[in-house]
Amino acid sequence: SIGCHTHLWNVSQRRFSTLVEAMDWQRLFPPMRHAYDRLGPVQPALAAEYGLESSCQVHAGIHDSNGNYALYLRHHPRPFSLVSTGTWMVLFSPRLPLDRLDKDRDTMAMVNVVGEPLPTARFMGGREYDMLIDGVDRDTPVSEDDIMWVIHNDSFVLPSFTPGGPYLHCKGGFAGPQPGEPGQVVARALLYIAIMTATSAKMLEMDGDLIIDGGFANNPWFCRLLAGLSDCERCYVNHDSQGTALGAASLAVWDQRDVTWSLQLNAVEPFRPEPLDKHVRQWRNMTDRKN
């Protein structure tokens, strides 16, 4: 956690930062422990209050996004990159050299569960999506015709409507015809979020199996569009919405290498009609001019 949301840790050197050293804060920190370390049994009074076994062990624990990533690090056998979706779209690309990160586009290095630097990008895709479909029923069905209407009519959402992300200095807007049907409104928002996610993935040079999980994992059009726009060879979706909880739970068996969990990952069929490439090029030209 100290390497995720503070300026207290030197990620590449795996030590406290120069800020901590300059302020002589090292003495204020407790001993450093791994997220999967057992700290001891739960206190008897708490065990009794919550109906826990007296042998229940307490582990150090983990930051939420890292817990999500830990699930696949521990239980997915092949090289992978992860798109964790929700209010924030958080992308993890473990093999990107740190000198390729761009602070002006909201990329950074977090620290994974075993202390390694973890190149990351983020933007508030879920919040932007809610803003873009405001006034439309969230359960509005989206058809291929709706998606193709957005593409053929060059109807664009331009970044960004929330702080952060790959277009830090751009103010959100629209270009082209406005959708007239609810399905087209949702389709335009989905295409925008997919292109933004693909843009962050390209910045991170994501490779290996692309895994999508979280809130948008159950949106088939988002997953198919992202799979079509991705440079990764395979794309999978995890429909289980409890990835963060399961990743945290895996800390209890982290050092038991013979214990692995079978992840229910489903292959995603990419959606990449011929006009989509032109549509994305136009979007990038407009956003590059704004940026």
C-alpha positions as CSV (number, residue, x, y, z in Angstrom):
1,S,0.0,0.0,0.0
2,I,2.8,2.4,0.8
3,G,3.9,2.2,-2.9
4,C,0.5,2.8,-4.3
5,H,-0.8,6.2,-3.1
6,T,2.1,8.0,-1.4
7,H,5.5,9.6,-2.2
8,L,7.1,7.6,0.6
9,W,8.5,4.7,-1.4
10,N,11.2,4.5,-4.1
11,V,9.6,2.0,-6.5
12,S,12.6,1.1,-8.6
13,Q,15.1,0.8,-5.7
14,R,12.6,-0.8,-3.3
15,R,13.4,1.5,-0.4
16,F,12.1,4.6,1.3
17,S,12.1,7.7,-0.8
18,T,14.4,10.7,-0.5
19,L,11.5,12.6,1.0
20,V,11.4,10.1,4.0
21,E,15.1,10.3,4.4
22,A,15.3,14.1,4.2
23,M,12.5,14.4,6.9
24,D,14.0,11.6,9.0
25,W,10.7,9.7,9.0
26,Q,12.2,6.2,8.8
27,R,12.0,5.9,12.6
28,L,8.2,6.5,12.5
29,F,7.4,3.4,10.5
30,P,6.7,0.0,11.9
31,P,8.7,-3.0,10.5
32,M,7.9,-3.6,6.8
33,R,5.9,-6.8,6.2
34,H,4.7,-8.6,3.0
35,A,1.0,-8.4,2.3
36,Y,0.8,-12.2,2.6
37,D,2.7,-12.4,5.9
38,R,0.8,-14.0,8.8
39,L,0.8,-11.6,11.8
40,G,-0.8,-13.9,14.2
41,P,-4.2,-15.2,15.4
42,V,-7.2,-12.9,15.7
43,Q,-7.8,-11.6,19.2
44,P,-10.0,-13.9,21.2
45,A,-12.6,-11.2,22.0
46,L,-13.0,-10.4,18.3
47,A,-13.1,-14.1,17.4
48,A,-16.0,-14.6,19.9
49,E,-17.8,-11.5,18.7
50,Y,-17.7,-12.4,15.0
51,G,-18.0,-16.2,15.4
52,L,-14.5,-17.0,14.1
53,E,-12.3,-20.0,14.9
54,S,-9.7,-19.2,17.5
55,S,-7.1,-20.4,15.0
56,C,-8.1,-17.8,12.4
57,Q,-5.0,-16.0,11.2
58,V,-4.6,-12.3,10.4
59,H,-2.5,-11.3,7.3
60,A,-1.0,-7.9,6.6
61,G,-3.5,-7.3,3.7
62,I,-3.4,-5.5,0.4
63,H,-4.5,-2.4,-1.5
64,D,-7.7,-3.0,-3.5
65,S,-6.3,-2.7,-7.1
66,N,-3.3,-4.7,-6.1
67,G,-5.5,-7.4,-4.6
68,N,-7.2,-7.7,-7.9
69,Y,-3.9,-8.0,-9.8
70,A,-2.6,-10.5,-7.2
71,L,-5.4,-12.9,-8.1
72,Y,-4.0,-13.3,-11.7
73,L,-0.4,-13.1,-10.6
74,R,-0.9,-16.0,-8.3
75,H,-3.3,-18.2,-10.4
76,H,-2.9,-17.3,-14.1
77,P,-0.1,-19.4,-15.6
78,R,0.7,-17.3,-18.7
79,P,2.1,-13.8,-19.1
80,F,-0.8,-11.3,-18.9
81,S,-1.9,-7.7,-18.8
82,L,-4.9,-6.7,-16.8
83,V,-7.7,-4.1,-17.3
84,S,-9.6,-3.7,-14.0
85,T,-12.8,-1.8,-14.7
86,G,-15.2,0.2,-12.5
87,T,-15.4,3.9,-11.5
88,W,-11.7,3.8,-12.3
89,M,-10.2,2.0,-15.3
90,V,-6.9,0.7,-14.0
91,L,-4.5,-1.0,-16.4
92,F,-1.5,-3.1,-15.4
93,S,1.4,-3.9,-17.8
94,P,4.0,-5.7,-15.8
95,R,6.7,-6.0,-18.5
96,L,6.9,-2.3,-19.5
97,P,10.3,-0.7,-18.7
98,L,9.8,2.1,-16.1
99,D,11.5,4.7,-18.3
100,R,8.6,4.4,-20.8
101,L,6.1,5.8,-18.3
102,D,4.7,9.3,-19.0
103,K,3.6,11.3,-15.9
104,D,1.9,13.8,-18.2
105,R,-0.5,11.1,-19.3
106,D,-1.3,9.7,-15.8
107,T,0.9,6.6,-16.0
108,M,2.9,5.5,-12.9
109,A,4.5,2.5,-11.2
110,M,2.7,0.9,-8.4
111,V,4.2,-2.0,-6.4
112,N,2.8,-5.5,-6.7
113,V,2.2,-8.0,-3.9
114,V,5.8,-9.3,-4.1
115,G,7.4,-5.8,-4.1
116,E,8.1,-5.5,-7.9
117,P,7.3,-2.3,-9.8
118,L,4.0,-2.5,-11.6
119,P,3.5,0.0,-14.5
120,T,0.0,1.3,-14.4
121,A,-2.4,3.7,-16.2
122,R,-5.7,5.0,-15.1
123,F,-8.7,7.1,-16.0
124,M,-12.2,7.5,-14.5
125,G,-14.0,5.5,-17.2
126,G,-16.9,4.3,-15.1
127,R,-17.7,7.8,-13.9
128,E,-17.4,9.3,-17.5
129,Y,-19.7,6.5,-18.8
130,D,-22.4,7.4,-16.2
131,M,-22.2,11.0,-17.2
132,L,-22.4,10.2,-20.9
133,I,-25.5,8.1,-20.5
134,D,-27.3,10.3,-18.0
135,G,-31.0,10.3,-18.7
136,V,-30.9,6.9,-20.5
137,D,-31.9,3.7,-18.8
138,R,-28.7,1.8,-17.9
139,D,-30.4,-1.4,-19.0
140,T,-31.0,-0.1,-22.5
141,P,-30.0,-2.8,-25.0
142,V,-27.3,-2.0,-27.5
143,S,-27.3,-3.7,-30.9
144,E,-24.6,-4.0,-33.6
145,D,-26.7,-1.5,-35.6
146,D,-26.3,1.0,-32.8
147,I,-22.5,0.6,-32.7
148,M,-22.3,0.9,-36.5
149,W,-24.5,4.0,-36.5
150,V,-21.9,5.7,-34.3
151,I,-19.0,4.6,-36.5
152,H,-20.6,5.3,-39.9
153,N,-21.9,8.7,-38.8
154,D,-18.6,9.8,-37.2
155,S,-20.3,10.6,-33.9
156,F,-17.6,11.2,-31.3
157,V,-17.1,11.8,-27.6
158,L,-13.8,13.6,-27.0
159,P,-11.9,13.5,-23.7
160,S,-12.1,14.2,-20.9
161,F,-15.0,14.8,-18.5
162,T,-13.1,13.9,-15.3
163,P,-9.7,14.7,-13.9
164,G,-6.7,12.5,-14.8
165,G,-6.2,10.0,-17.6
166,P,-4.3,10.0,-20.8
167,Y,-5.6,13.5,-21.8
168,L,-5.0,15.5,-18.7
169,H,-5.3,18.9,-20.2
170,C,-8.3,18.3,-22.5
171,K,-11.9,19.3,-21.7
172,G,-14.6,16.8,-22.8
173,G,-16.8,17.5,-25.7
174,F,-18.6,16.0,-28.7
175,A,-18.2,16.0,-32.5
176,G,-20.5,14.9,-35.3
177,P,-24.2,14.1,-35.2
178,Q,-25.9,13.5,-31.9
179,P,-27.5,10.1,-31.4
180,G,-31.2,10.1,-31.7
181,E,-32.0,6.7,-30.0
182,P,-31.1,5.5,-26.5
183,G,-29.2,2.5,-27.9
184,Q,-27.1,4.9,-30.0
185,V,-26.3,7.1,-26.9
186,V,-25.1,4.1,-24.9
187,A,-23.2,2.8,-28.0
188,R,-21.4,6.1,-28.4
189,A,-20.4,6.1,-24.7
190,L,-19.2,2.5,-24.9
191,L,-17.1,3.2,-28.0
192,Y,-15.5,6.2,-26.3
193,I,-14.6,4.2,-23.1
194,A,-13.2,1.4,-25.2
195,I,-11.0,3.7,-27.3
196,M,-9.8,5.5,-24.1
197,T,-9.0,2.1,-22.6
198,A,-7.2,1.0,-25.7
199,T,-5.2,4.3,-25.8
200,S,-4.0,3.7,-22.2
201,A,-3.2,0.0,-23.1
202,K,-1.1,1.2,-26.1
203,M,0.8,3.7,-24.0
204,L,1.7,0.8,-21.6
205,E,2.6,-1.5,-24.5
206,M,0.4,-4.2,-23.0
207,D,1.1,-7.7,-24.1
208,G,0.4,-11.3,-23.2
209,D,-3.1,-12.4,-22.4
210,L,-5.4,-9.3,-22.0
211,I,-7.7,-9.9,-19.1
212,I,-10.8,-7.8,-18.4
213,D,-12.5,-7.8,-15.0
214,G,-14.6,-5.6,-12.8
215,G,-17.8,-3.7,-13.5
216,F,-17.5,-3.6,-17.3
217,A,-16.6,-7.3,-17.6
218,N,-20.3,-8.0,-18.0
219,N,-20.8,-5.5,-20.8
220,P,-20.2,-7.6,-23.9
221,W,-19.9,-4.6,-26.3
222,F,-17.2,-3.0,-24.2
223,C,-15.2,-6.2,-24.1
224,R,-15.6,-7.0,-27.8
225,L,-14.6,-3.5,-28.8
226,L,-11.6,-3.4,-26.5
227,A,-10.5,-6.9,-27.8
228,G,-10.8,-5.6,-31.3
229,L,-8.7,-2.5,-30.6
230,S,-6.1,-4.3,-28.5
231,D,-2.7,-5.4,-29.7
232,C,-2.8,-8.4,-27.4
233,E,-3.1,-11.8,-29.1
234,R,-5.8,-13.1,-26.8
235,C,-8.5,-11.4,-24.7
236,Y,-10.3,-13.0,-21.8
237,V,-13.0,-11.8,-19.5
238,N,-13.6,-12.8,-15.9
239,H,-17.3,-12.4,-15.1
240,D,-16.8,-13.0,-11.4
241,S,-17.2,-9.6,-9.8
242,Q,-15.3,-10.5,-6.6
243,G,-11.8,-10.4,-8.1
244,T,-10.4,-8.0,-5.5
245,A,-11.8,-10.1,-2.6
246,L,-10.5,-13.4,-4.2
247,G,-7.1,-11.8,-4.7
248,A,-7.0,-10.8,-1.1
249,A,-8.1,-14.3,0.0
250,S,-5.3,-15.8,-2.1
251,L,-2.8,-14.1,0.4
252,A,-3.7,-16.9,2.8
253,V,-2.3,-19.6,0.4
254,W,0.4,-17.4,-1.2
255,D,3.4,-19.5,-0.1
256,Q,1.6,-22.8,-0.8
257,R,2.7,-23.3,-4.3
258,D,0.8,-26.5,-4.8
259,V,-2.5,-24.6,-4.1
260,T,-3.9,-23.0,-7.3
261,W,-7.4,-21.8,-8.1
262,S,-9.0,-22.4,-11.4
263,L,-10.0,-19.0,-12.9
264,Q,-13.2,-19.0,-15.0
265,L,-11.9,-16.9,-17.9
266,N,-14.0,-16.7,-21.1
267,A,-12.5,-15.8,-24.4
268,V,-13.7,-12.6,-26.0
269,E,-14.7,-12.5,-29.7
270,P,-13.1,-9.2,-31.0
271,F,-15.4,-6.8,-32.8
272,R,-13.4,-4.9,-35.5
273,P,-15.4,-4.0,-38.5
274,E,-13.5,-2.4,-41.3
275,P,-14.8,1.2,-40.7
276,L,-13.6,1.1,-37.1
277,D,-10.0,1.7,-37.9
278,K,-10.9,4.9,-39.8
279,H,-13.2,6.0,-36.9
280,V,-10.4,5.6,-34.3
281,R,-7.8,7.4,-36.5
282,Q,-10.2,10.4,-36.8
283,W,-10.7,10.3,-33.0
284,R,-7.0,10.3,-32.4
285,N,-6.4,13.2,-34.8
286,M,-9.0,15.3,-33.0
287,T,-7.7,14.4,-29.5
288,D,-4.1,15.0,-30.5
289,R,-5.0,18.5,-31.7
290,K,-6.8,19.2,-28.5
291,N,-3.9,17.8,-26.4
